[in-house]
Amino acid sequence: MSTGALPETVDHAEPPERPAPETFRQWARRSGREYGPSLAVYGAVKLIGFTAFMALLGWSGEYLTKNPRFGGGTHTWDVLGGWDGWWYQRVAVEGYHPALVPLTSGPWAYEQNSVAFFPLYPGLMRLVSTVTGLGPYGAGMLVSVLASFAAAAGIYAVTAKLTGRRAGVIAAGVWGLFPGSGAEWAVYSDSLFVALAAWTCWFVMCGSWLPAGVTAFVAGLNRPTSAALIAALGVAALIALYRRRDGVVGPVAAVLIAPIGLAGYIAWASWRMGSWTSYFELQRGGWLHFFDWGAHTGKVLRGVLLGHHDYVFGYPTEDLIGVLLVFSLPVLIFLLVRLRPPVFLLVYTLVTVVLVLGSQQIFGNTSRYLLPCFPLFVPIAVALKRLSLPSLAVVLGLTAAASGWYAGYVLFELGIP
């Protein structure tokens, strides 16, 4: 007997189609819309500062009387390939010949050796030179300029995720005019390291642990201060594991992969020179560069404040800019903390500051050594984003012109970059 109930119906509707994969052209357009403004602002700021820098070099003419190895040359742009750039070019052409060669006179215990310079940047120089036919100078400049734009994009990405796109665009501009930024367009590894550091931080913020670990590993082949980046990634991974946010495999894999580049290169260099501590002996005895818990920094601060320069590597104008930057650090760090960024960004920034100020080295280079502390650009960008577009253009433009002096000329001609 029928109950009058209707038979059950089965929904045979087809599942929604997956969106078509993004084509390269679509990706390029989307990336252009996202990153184009920050790259344009950075490029404009750098061009203004670079032009002012080259003009100052031309007006002074001092580069014509100096050794090309030490800030001289036939043309103004030759200055950008001196100092550390000279060593990077040697490595790119000749490779490494690790050795601890004792000296019997002067403050140096060992002869300086190119193994102190990490291999990623000169390796890329050699690759670009082989592919393009450029010499080591041209290849180094090309790598640095391209890496500087990659760094600007990474700084934008991190800042935009924290405080919005407008601040991200401004932060990319601040990267181009910060003290020490003259090394960004030179035969130096700074731009490459900051690019790797910024994108490592971005991957961590997105929970992309394997790319973060691999990028930190590559950064470890570029600069010894990558130790700060590796430590920050480790802290982020521990927090993720504690919160059970991204599983176990990703964070653990990132922590295991990240230090391989740094530790591997130091181990190889030390082994080639005869003992597991040889790399650090070379840094201390050949380059007078070692961690001294801030004793040298304290001596420089006292000397500059009192008008004395009775310390090693004294360069009055360059040191004064370094001291002013050191005095600004507590303010910038306080403002960064108020923005409540992820803990690992604070760890990365603070450990970098400690490594820089806690070491004996050329103090005037403090402005360059602190370039990797790009999270400090965030509070500056947040403050500047309140300006109208015309006012912002004036501020960035005038500061960019001034940076040709304080971030370029002072570094390369009045001091040692």
TAHUKA-V337429 format. One record per residue. N is the residue number from 1. SS is DSSP state (~ for helix, > for strand, _ for the rest). OMEGA is omega in whole degrees, 0 to 359 (* if undefined). D_FIRST is the distance of its C-alpha to the first C-alpha in Angstrom with 2 decimals. Layout:
n = {N,N}
ss = {SS,SS}
omega = {OMEGA,OMEGA}
d_first = {D_FIRST,D_FIRST}
This chain:
n = {1,2,3,4,5,6,7,8,9,10,11,12,13,14,15,16,17,18,19,20,21,22,23,24,25,26,27,28,29,30,31,32,33,34,35,36,37,38,39,40,41,42,43,44,45,46,47,48,49,50,51,52,53,54,55,56,57,58,59,60,61,62,63,64,65,66,67,68,69,70,71,72,73,74,75,76,77,78,79,80,81,82,83,84,85,86,87,88,89,90,91,92,93,94,95,96,97,98,99,100,101,102,103,104,105,106,107,108,109,110,111,112,113,114,115,116,117,118,119,120,121,122,123,124,125,126,127,128,129,130,131,132,133,134,135,136,137,138,139,140,141,142,143,144,145,146,147,148,149,150,151,152,153,154,155,156,157,158,159,160,161,162,163,164,165,166,167,168,169,170,171,172,173,174,175,176,177,178,179,180,181,182,183,184,185,186,187,188,189,190,191,192,193,194,195,196,197,198,199,200,201,202,203,204,205,206,207,208,209,210,211,212,213,214,215,216,217,218,219,220,221,222,223,224,225,226,227,228,229,230,231,232,233,234,235,236,237,238,239,240,241,242,243,244,245,246,247,248,249,250,251,252,253,254,255,256,257,258,259,260,261,262,263,264,265,266,267,268,269,270,271,272,273,274,275,276,277,278,279,280,281,282,283,284,285,286,287,288,289,290,291,292,293,294,295,296,297,298,299,300,301,302,303,304,305,306,307,308,309,310,311,312,313,314,315,316,317,318,319,320,321,322,323,324,325,326,327,328,329,330,331,332,333,334,335,336,337,338,339,340,341,342,343,344,345,346,347,348,349,350,351,352,353,354,355,356,357,358,359,360,361,362,363,364,365,366,367,368,369,370,371,372,373,374,375,376,377,378,379,380,381,382,383,384,385,386,387,388,389,390,391,392,393,394,395,396,397,398,399,400,401,402,403,404,405,406,407,408,409,410,411,412,413,414,415,416,417}
ss = {_,_,_,_,_,_,_,_,_,_,_,_,_,_,_,_,_,_,_,_,_,_,_,~,~,~,~,~,~,~,~,~,~,~,~,~,~,~,~,~,~,~,~,~,~,~,~,~,~,~,~,~,~,~,~,~,~,~,~,~,_,~,~,~,~,_,_,~,~,~,_,_,_,_,_,~,~,~,~,~,~,_,_,~,~,~,~,~,~,~,~,~,~,~,_,_,_,_,_,_,_,>,_,_,_,_,_,_,_,>,_,_,_,~,~,~,_,_,~,~,~,~,~,~,~,~,~,~,~,~,~,~,_,_,_,~,~,~,~,~,~,~,~,~,~,~,~,~,~,~,~,~,~,~,~,~,~,~,~,~,~,~,~,_,~,~,~,~,~,~,~,~,~,~,~,_,_,_,_,_,~,~,~,~,~,_,_,_,_,~,~,~,~,~,~,~,~,~,~,~,~,~,~,~,~,_,_,_,~,~,~,~,~,~,~,~,~,~,~,_,_,_,_,_,_,~,~,~,~,~,~,~,~,~,~,~,~,~,~,~,~,~,~,_,_,_,_,_,~,~,~,~,~,~,~,~,~,~,_,~,~,~,~,~,~,~,~,~,~,~,~,~,~,_,_,_,_,~,~,~,~,~,~,~,~,~,~,_,_,>,>,_,_,_,~,~,~,~,~,~,~,~,~,~,~,~,_,_,_,_,_,_,_,_,_,~,~,~,~,~,~,~,~,~,~,~,~,~,~,~,~,~,~,~,~,~,~,~,_,_,_,_,~,~,~,~,~,~,~,~,~,~,~,~,~,~,~,_,>,>,_,_,~,~,~,~,~,~,~,_,_,_,_,_,_,~,~,~,~,~,~,~,~,~,_,_,_,_,~,~,~,~,~,~,~,~,~,~,~,~,~,~,~,~,~,~,~,~,~,~,~,~,~,_,_,_,_}
omega = {182,177,181,180,179,179,179,178,180,180,180,181,180,178,181,180,175,178,180,179,183,177,179,180,178,178,181,179,180,179,178,178,184,189,184,181,181,179,178,179,179,180,180,180,182,180,179,181,181,178,178,179,181,179,179,177,180,181,181,181,184,181,181,183,184,174,179,178,186,173,179,179,179,181,181,184,177,180,184,179,180,180,179,180,178,179,179,179,177,180,181,183,190,187,182,171,187,178,171,183,183,173,184,181,179,182,184,178,182,174,179,183,185,181,176,182,187,197,188,184,177,176,176,176,181,179,180,178,180,184,188,185,177,173,182,178,181,179,179,178,180,178,183,182,179,179,180,177,175,177,178,179,179,177,175,185,181,183,180,179,181,191,177,187,182,177,178,179,180,179,176,177,179,176,182,182,179,175,182,185,176,180,182,177,179,180,182,185,187,182,180,180,181,176,181,181,182,182,172,179,178,180,178,180,180,182,178,192,181,175,179,180,181,180,176,176,179,178,178,176,185,183,177,178,171,176,178,179,180,178,180,178,178,178,179,180,178,179,179,178,180,182,181,188,187,181,183,188,183,180,181,179,180,181,181,183,190,186,187,182,181,183,182,181,180,179,180,182,180,179,180,181,169,179,184,178,188,181,181,175,178,179,182,186,182,184,182,184,181,181,183,178,174,183,181,178,178,179,179,180,179,181,181,181,182,178,179,178,182,179,182,178,180,177,195,184,180,180,179,178,177,180,179,178,178,179,180,184,180,180,181,179,178,180,177,179,180,179,178,177,174,184,184,176,176,179,180,182,184,179,177,179,180,180,182,185,181,184,169,179,177,188,180,178,181,181,178,181,181,176,178,179,184,175,177,177,187,179,176,180,179,179,183,184,178,181,172,182,178,180,179,179,179,182,181,182,181,179,177,178,179,182,175,177,189,182,183,186,180,184,189,184,180,180,177,180,*}
d_first = {0.00,3.75,6.42,8.98,11.11,13.66,14.53,17.77,20.85,23.91,27.32,29.49,32.48,35.72,37.90,40.91,43.91,46.82,49.91,52.48,55.32,58.34,61.13,64.74,65.64,62.86,63.95,67.56,66.79,64.74,67.48,70.13,68.48,68.04,71.39,73.60,74.98,75.96,77.63,79.46,80.78,81.85,83.54,85.40,86.58,87.78,89.60,91.47,92.44,93.30,95.51,97.34,97.76,99.27,101.53,102.86,103.58,105.44,107.45,108.53,109.36,109.53,107.14,109.93,112.17,109.62,108.61,105.41,104.00,104.55,103.42,105.72,105.71,106.85,104.07,102.24,98.96,100.67,100.58,96.80,97.35,99.85,99.60,96.27,95.59,98.58,97.10,93.67,95.33,97.25,94.11,92.34,95.28,96.65,93.84,94.60,97.58,96.86,99.99,101.57,105.17,107.36,109.80,113.02,113.70,111.94,108.89,106.69,106.38,104.70,104.88,101.94,99.37,96.55,94.03,93.70,91.68,88.07,86.98,83.99,85.94,88.81,86.32,84.53,87.96,88.78,85.47,85.85,89.48,88.54,85.81,87.68,91.30,92.19,94.75,93.85,94.73,92.60,89.69,89.92,89.97,86.97,84.94,85.97,85.22,81.77,80.99,82.16,79.53,76.87,78.06,77.89,74.28,73.42,75.18,73.32,69.95,70.63,72.08,69.39,66.70,68.64,69.90,68.76,69.83,72.96,74.39,73.50,75.50,78.45,78.33,78.69,81.78,83.19,82.93,85.34,88.01,87.83,91.12,91.45,89.26,92.19,91.17,87.85,89.57,92.03,92.18,90.52,87.25,86.24,83.84,82.04,81.61,80.35,77.82,76.48,76.52,74.71,71.93,71.58,71.05,68.54,66.50,66.56,65.40,62.45,61.58,62.53,64.25,65.09,66.82,68.59,69.89,71.03,72.77,74.54,75.58,77.13,78.82,80.40,82.24,83.79,85.24,85.90,84.64,81.16,81.24,80.21,77.21,76.17,76.52,74.42,71.66,71.76,71.36,68.41,66.74,67.29,65.76,62.72,62.30,62.71,60.08,57.77,57.42,57.80,57.08,59.90,60.74,61.85,64.27,65.69,66.23,68.02,70.30,71.21,71.86,73.76,77.05,77.56,79.56,81.96,82.47,82.67,85.40,87.51,87.21,88.22,91.16,92.39,92.13,94.13,96.80,97.19,95.25,91.93,93.68,95.70,93.58,94.17,97.84,98.18,96.58,98.90,102.10,101.75,100.03,100.82,97.11,95.60,93.69,96.25,94.06,95.32,99.05,99.98,97.81,99.50,102.91,102.11,100.77,103.94,106.14,104.64,104.63,108.28,109.40,110.09,108.86,110.03,106.92,105.92,104.42,105.68,105.03,105.66,103.55,100.65,100.75,100.80,97.58,96.07,97.15,95.69,92.38,92.46,93.07,90.05,87.70,87.05,86.15,83.80,82.15,81.71,80.11,77.83,76.68,75.91,73.43,71.43,71.07,69.32,71.41,72.13,73.87,76.18,76.86,77.70,80.03,81.78,82.31,83.77,86.12,87.22,87.90,89.94,91.97,92.29,94.04,97.59,97.55,98.97,98.07,98.36,95.34,93.20,91.87,90.72,89.40,87.22,85.59,82.60,81.89,79.87,77.63,80.76,80.39,77.16,78.79,81.43,78.76,76.87,80.10,80.99,77.60,78.44,81.17,80.75,80.73,84.40,85.56,83.64,85.19,88.67,88.15,86.76,89.30,92.35,91.23,90.56,94.11,95.50,93.49,95.65,98.40,96.85,94.13,96.05,99.81,100.37,98.24,99.78,103.36,104.28,102.51,100.60,96.92}
